[in-house]
Amino acid sequence: MATTQHLVAVTRAARTLLSEAAPDALLAGSVEDHAALVGELQALVNLATAVQDTAIASLAALETELAEDGTLVETRRVPGHVSPSTRPGRLRRAVPLRGARGAPGP
């Protein structure tokens, strides 16, 4: 079974391989070859998007809690759990919103 570390390594390797091969490979080939490449790249994008969606859902299910002894413990929530930090009115903003003139938002 693959781990997240394995998926990170495979993703980096695929990105490197594709970026190294692309410049030279695109100089030659027929219309059919290019059409096949476009189709395969779209399939790769679709797969990467599906894996990314699953990773986002998995990340959202992880929460860090303070244990009784003062240590931080990661817990995984079951699907459908609503975290206190994501309930309406309690969302945290990573970047403050700004008004039309650049003034701090609400």
Secondary structure, 3 states (H helix, E strand, C coil): CCCHHHHHHHHHHHHHHHHHHHHHHCCCCCHHHHHHHHHHHHHHHHHHHHHHHHHHHHHHHEEEEECCCCCEEEEECCCCCCCHHHCCCCCCCCCCCECCCCCECC
